């Protein structure tokens, strides 16, 4: 068989066919990757992987069409039949050679993830899963192409047949939402889409592996049957036997897929194991004292995109049951089964949702159920709609935490001194905070001189106060921290007016108090080349022009502390108008949560007392003497603290010296950030900013496990900023680099073949040319 495999590989790599197909595919894929690279500006192959799935449908049949058709056309198939090799060995050699060329083509696309690794931090688990899916798809298409090639001696007919098979399998997944609900699950399973989607997330599931192996095995079996018929001759008896064998193999493979659907294994390769149960959930579940019952109310006929959520939920609940040692019990209820089931779902507080389906060649609006009711003892939590697989773990675990807690913890939010209070938070963030905590506004101006923050407030968060705090207010915060209760301070160094794009100095008195804790909040703003883009709209005569500009005053921090609950799982955070924070002299354990990039700087002209011009579009380049980064933008300090009012400083008027705490009663927590605008709904901090705010609330409330689970759902992987010439160079390198690699490989093989030929000629000599026949001698006249 090895000789046959070498023969097939030479037929590919010693002729232009494989190189032409590979170069064309790599040129197209290079253009599809390079063109939007810096527009999307994310270190992900998701878009390209979708395009490659379609490209393989075209190019793999082009590779496989010659495998049998050319042999039949040239009449060499009979020669192979006469050799002491079996049909299975011939089939295996041809299939393996096609897989070798497929691997060779996909290897050329490794230029693209290599480029992403130079510019950012791609998820290598998801990248490996995407490549595994593409290779498995290509293997199935190669097997289909092999069968199509065995049917005819015309390579064009073989290509069209294999292409149609692949295109149907590709298309059925794309149009699955348009299919009738009764047929959609089966047809969706037969298509590539649902299986490649799981793999592209970085999840290796035996169900997907069995599917692709079954598909390839079925077409290889058909090819073997075809070759057997060709050898023994077609007739009624042999034809019936072949058809029976095809049906039998189809039944066996269908049974294997059914078994794999019920008994399967998963390996989550994604960074942070986004699609597997996190360590935080396992710790919470392992400590359950009372059983938790989960009732999942799902309609049987759901659109495919929601049916996938049901399958993921069933897998996740199985992990919950295992991690809790059986304390989590679950059941699935078809809410459309009868009126009793529907009444049960409605009684649990789960209302039906509406979705569009295709029925009788038209769109129809139907009602369906897809919610959860979670019960522990006499308490209940409801998730009315389950739609996003990425947030399911957090939703489930946080619901279980709320059910098993005796009461909600009290989280105070500073509402005085112009701070960002509860009423100014984003609605989504406010709703999430209220689900978990008893939120209390804290007005420091309403406190009597020397009075403390109410004792029932268990943690306090101050977001961007805009007025100077009195000595009494500072004393209340000081004693709150020393009582062992966590304190979070997100402070702005400048008061910004975005209507005029001017930033004025802001004096809250908190930087002076922080300096007594060994924490310095500088008055300058951090500027960074790695920054958020903003849209600037300007009036140009009769027209309004909009431009997307890089805005250095909005640095994007990608150097985050991956081990800390506040930033674990986050890839990037935007810190609008942030001041640098230093905690080198702080007591206790200090964690630098976020740092600006090495290409950041401080503008010395924007120091304390200066009004800053922060208009987009101006030249923000650093001046000579400006300090260079990286700079710390947020810190978390844990440990003992000393009062900022300890002698020789005097206590504020009204303070009780007997109740004064000079040192921490127990270890505390202090968070300090150089900006509060990551929490503002008016700033472009995005979903990551909201998650950071919610993580901060969990950390202050000593719920670090929940913070780590929530961060798994935030995936933002920006590319590093490079110059315009570097961008152009990278585009061209990815456009022509993979094809150049293939061409150079082909030239190398051509050179080796010529060198081997010349060596043989030198060793054995060239064959002498045949002598011409002697001319007839003229006869004597």
Residue, then its C-alpha position, 0 to 999 in steps of 0.5 A: x500500500x505504501x507504494x500505491x500511496x507514493x504513486x498517488x502523492x506523486x500524481x498530485x505533487x509532481x503535476x500542476x493540479x494540486x498547486x493550481x488548486x491550492x494557490x487559487x484557494x489560498x489567494x481567495x482566503x488570503x484576500x478574505x482574511x487581509x481585507x477586513x483585518x484592521x477594520x474588524x481589529x479583533x484577534x479572531x478567525x471566526x469570519x475566515x473560518x466561515x468562508x473557508x467552510x464554503x471554499x472547501x466545498x468548491x476546492x476539495x471536489x476539484x482535488x478528488x475528481x481525478x482519483x478514479x475518473x482519470x484512471x478509468x479514462x486512461x485505462x490504468x484501472x484494469x492494470x491496478x486490478x491485476x496487481x497483487x493489491x486489494x480494492x481496499x488498499x487502492x481506495x485507502x491510498x487514494x483517500x490518504x493522498x487526498x487528505x495529504x493535499x487537504x492538510x497541505x492546503x490548510x497548512x498554508x492558511x496558518x499564516x493567518x493565525x500567526x499574524x493574529x498572534x503577532x498583533x494580539x492574543x487569539x484563543x488558540x483553543x478555538x483556533x485549533x477547534x476551527x482547524x479540526x472542523x475544517x479538516x474533518x469537513x474536508x475529509x468528508x468532502x474528499x470521501x464524497x469526491x472519491x465516490x463521485x470519481x468512481x462513478x464516471x470517467x469524466x472529471x467534470x461530471x465527478x466534480x459537479x457531483x461531489x460539489x452538489x453533495x457538499x453544497x447541499x450539506x453546507x446549505x442545509x445548516x444555513x437555511x435551517x431556520x427556514x425549515x419546518x420545525x418538525x424536519x429542522x432538527x434532523x436536517x440540521x444534524x445532517x448539515x455541516x453547520x451545527x457540528x462546525x459551530x461547536x468545533x469553532x468554539x473550541x469544543x471537541x464533542x464525540x458527537x461531531x467526531x462520530x458525525x464526520x467519521x460516519x459521513x466519510x465512512x459512508x461514502x468510502x463504503x459506497x466507493x468500495x461497493x462501486x469498485x466491487x461491482x465494476x470488478x465482478x460485473x453489474x447484474x441484478x443479483x450483484x446490484x441488489x447485494x450492493x444496495x443492501x450493503x449500502x442500506x446496512x452501512x447507513x443503518x449501522x452509522x445512523x445507530x452509532x450517531x444515535x448512541x453517540x448522542x446519548x453517550x458522549x464526551x466533551x473536551x473544552x479547549x477554549x481559553x478559560x474553558x468558556x463552555x465547561x463548568x468553572x472552578x467557581x461553580x464547582x466550589x459553590x455546588x460542592x457546598x450545597x446542603x439542600x437539594x436544588x430542583x431545576x425544571x426546564x420548560x421547552x417546547x418540542x418544536x423550537x427554531x433550530x437556533x433555540x433547539x441548540x440552546x436546549x441541547x447545551x443546557x442538557x449537557x450543562x445540567x448533567x455537569x451540575x448534577x455531577x459536580x453537586x454529587x446529585x444535589x442538583x436534580x433536573x427534568x425537561x418538560x414539553x410545555x406544549x404536550x398538553x394543557x396541564x404542562x402549559x399551565x404548569x409552566x405558566x404557574x412557574x412564572x414562565x411566559x411563552x415567547x414568540x418566534x417565526x417559523x416556516x409552515x406551508x410555504x409561509x412565515x407563521x408566528x408561534x408561541x413557545x416555551x424555553x425557560x427554567x424554574x429553579x427551586x430550593x426548599x420553599x424558595x424559587x428563582x425563574x429564568x423566563x428565557x434561555x437563549x445565550x449558551x455563553x451566559x447560562x452557567x452564570x445565570x444558573x450558578x447565581x440563581x443557586x447562590x441566591x436561593x441558598x443565601x439566607x438574605x441578600x447582602x447590602x451594597x451601598x452606592x454613594x449618592x452624594x457629591x455628584x457621584x454616579x448613583x443608582x439612577x444613572x447606571x445602565x439599566x442592564x447593570x442596575x437590574x443585575x445588581x438588584x438581582x443579587x444585592x440589596x442596593x442602598x444609596x449612601x448620602x454622606x452629606x446626610x450624616x451627622x458630623x463624625x457619624x459613621x456609615x450605617x452598620x447594615x451596609x456591608x460594602x460601599x462603592x463610590x463612582x466618580x464623585x464630582x465635589x470635594x468631600x468634607x472632613x466628616x465625609x472622608x472620616x466616615x469612609x476612613x472608619x468604614x474601611x477600618x471596620x473591615x468592610x470593603x470599599x471601592x473608589x473609582x475616581x476621576x482626575x478631571x471633570x470632563x465636558x464632552x460638549x466642548x471637549x474640555x477637561x478641568x481639574x477636579x478636587x474631591x479630597x480623596x487623593x489626599x486621603x488615599x496618599x495616607x494609605x500609600x496610594x497615589x492618584x496622579x492628576x494627569x491623564x493617560x494617553x495610549x496608542x492602543x486606544x478606543x476608536x470614536x466617531x467624530x461628526x463635523x459640519x462641512x458646509x452643506x454636509x455632515x461628515x463622520x469619521x472613525x478616529x483613534x482617541x488616545x485619551x480612551x486607552x484600551x488596557x489588555x495587560x490585565x491580571x488574569x488571576x484576580x477575580x475582578x479581571x479574570x477572563x477579561x481580555x481588554x478594558x477601556x478606561x476613558x480619561x483615566x489617571x495613573x494609580x500607584x500603590x507601591x507604598x500601600x500596606x497589605x497585598x496589592x494587585x495591579x488589575x490593569x495597565x496601559x500599553x508600553x506605547x502610553x504616555x502622560x502629558x505633562x502639560x495636563x498636570x494639576x491646575x490645567x484645563x485640557x483640550x481633549x478634542x478628537x482629531x488633534x495631535x496627541x503625540x507625546x512631547x519631549x520629557x513626557x513620562x512613558x508607560x505602562x501605567x497602572x490604571x486600577x489596583x486592589x489592596x487587601x490586608x490591614x489598613x491604618x487610619x488617615x486620621x491617626x495622630x498627629x492629624x486631628x479628628x473632625x468635629x463631632x467624632x467620638x475619640x472612644x469609637x475611633x479606629x486607628x487600625x483595621x479591626x480585621x483585614x479589609x479590601x480597597x479598590x481604586x481606579x483612576x476613572x469612573x467612566x468605565x461604569x457610565x452608560x454614556x462612555x464606550x466601555x461596552x459590555x466589558x466595562x459593565x462586567x468589570x463593574x459587576x465583578x467589582x460589586x461581587x468582589x466587594x461583597x466577597x462573592x469572588x466566584x461569581x465574578x470569575x464565572x461572569x467574566x467567561x462570557x466577555x470575549x474581546x481580543x483587540x489587535x495591537x495598534x501598528x503603523x499604516x505601512x505595517x498594516x499594508x505590509x501585513x495585508x500583502x504578506x497574508x494575501x500572497x504569502x501562503x500562495x508563495x509558500x505553495x509555489x516555492x514548495x512546488x519549485x523545490x520539488x521540481x528542482x529535486x526531480x530534475x536533480x534526480x533525473x540528471x543524477x540517473x543520466x550521469x550514472x547510467x548514461x543516456x539511452x542511445x538514439x536508434x540508428x536510421x535504416x541503411x539506404x539502398x545502394x544504387x544498382x549498376x546500370 
